[in-house]
Amino acid sequence: MNVIFMGTPDFAVPCLQKLIKNHNVIAVFSQPDKPVGRKQVLMPTPVKACAIEHNIDVFQPTSLKNDDIAAQIENMNADVIVVVAYGKILPKEILDIPKYGCINVHASLLPKYRGAAPIQWAVLNGDKTTGVTTMYMDVGMDTGDMILKEEVQIGEDETTGELWERLSVIGGNLLVRTLDEIENGTVKRIPQGEDFTIAPMLSKEMAKIDWQSKNAKEIKNLVRGLNPIMGAYSLFDGKKIKFWKVRAFDEDDVELGKVLGNMDFSDKEAGDVLFADSKKGLFIKTVQGVISVEVSQGENAKRMNVGDFLRGFSIEDGCFC
């Protein structure tokens, strides 16, 4: 089929690569390039870079709500438009153009986690499973009829970044199967119904660890969920410290007891340092349970294992806030 592809981040690249191998990608739409890094160098989006590598024309309009854009797309005579993490809403006049409609690859088991950050919220909420859904697009936000799904297990320590990579590959394979069914006429449309949840965009404010309300498992999920996007952080002596990997313990955990011994920390407050040693690690009390920090990052420093961190940053007593 003749396909127009719309996508922006690295998550969408495996889908584009699969399409290039199996169909005729006639054009790619991606978000405008943005400056990256301290020097603010203008860099192409991952999808744009992939398209250029395969000599595919790339379009980067600031808005799709433009009659000229709709006319341009219509003149391309695409059989289908595929949208994967594009980051823009498609107006109805574009949704109605292709013969087989517009197909979206969404990184959740719809109708759960409609919205911009389904992978992140699955990890943040400590879910055990998630997946990928292909769907027909309509004017709503991820509300169209579903086509195919594939479910996966989320690892106990898996981060958003790791899950992101896994689901991107699954999404590419599921997309090819979906287009095969559309092309041969065996596709089935499955309405979503009204029992849904939303996965809104993440905010910088949520990255600060709330020691007074979060237990050990919730803090661990926060750390996993924000890795590598922004990193969860806390303050110690006024200095910002990011946590990239932590382990959660129940207070009666045998492994925890081997490190802390017979320490009585019943009078400690959430956020208090229980133990800090470059060989044995950094342990912090929460409202329920204890976390040990495994990978951290100080201000203006690189991320490193906690042993190296503690050799350069003195934490003997005190509390995180």
PEGIQUI-V731884 format. One line per field, one symbol per residue. phi: phi as a letter, one per 40 degrees, with the letter a starting at -180 (. if undefined). psi: psi as a letter, one per 40 degrees, with the letter a starting at -180 (. if undefined). burial: I if it has 16 or more other C-alpha atoms within 10 Angstrom, else O. A space follows every 50 residues. Layout:
# PEGIQUI-V731884
phi=???
psi=???
burial=???
This chain:
# PEGIQUI-V731884
phi=.cbcbbabccdccdcccccccbabccabbacdcbcbgccfccbccdccdc ccdbfbcbbbccaccaccccccccccfccabbbbfcgbcccdccdcccdc gbbbbbcacdccgchcbccdcccdcgccbaibbbaccbcccfbcccbbbb cbcccdbccdcccdccccccccccccccccccccgbcbcbccgbcbbbbc ccbcccccccccbbccccccccccccbbcagcaabbfgbcbcbbabbbbc cbccccccccgcdcbcccccgcccaaaccbhbbbcbcagbbbcbbaaccf bccacccccccbbcbbahaca
psi=ihhhhhiciddedddddddddeagheihhiiiiiiiadefhhiiiddddd dddefhhhhgidieghddddddddeefidihhhhfdeihhiddddedide ahhihhfigiehfiadfdddddddefidiaaihiihiaeihfeihiciih iiihidehiddddddddddddddddddddddddeeeihhhidaegiiigi iiiddedhhgdeehiddddddddddeheddhiiihhfehhhihdhihhii eehddddddebfhhfdeiiheihdhhhddeahhhiadhaiihhdhihihf iiiiiddddddehhhdiaii.
burial=IIIIIIIIIIIIIIIIIIIIOOOOIIIIIIIIOOOOOOOOOOOIIIIIII IOOOOIOIOOOOOIOOOOOIOOIOOOOIIIIIIIIIOOOIOOOIIOIIOI IIIIIIIIIIIIIIIIIIIIIIIIOIOOOIIIIIIIIIOOOIIIIIIIII OIOIOOIIIIIOIIOOIIIIIIOIIIOIIOOIOOOOOOOOOIOOOOOIIO OOOOOOIIIIIOOIIIIIIIIIIIIIIOOOIIIIIOOOOIIIIIIIIIIO IOOOOIOOOOOOOOOOOOIIIIIIIIOIOOIIIIIIIIIIIIIIIIIIOO OOIIIIIOIIOOOOIOOOIII
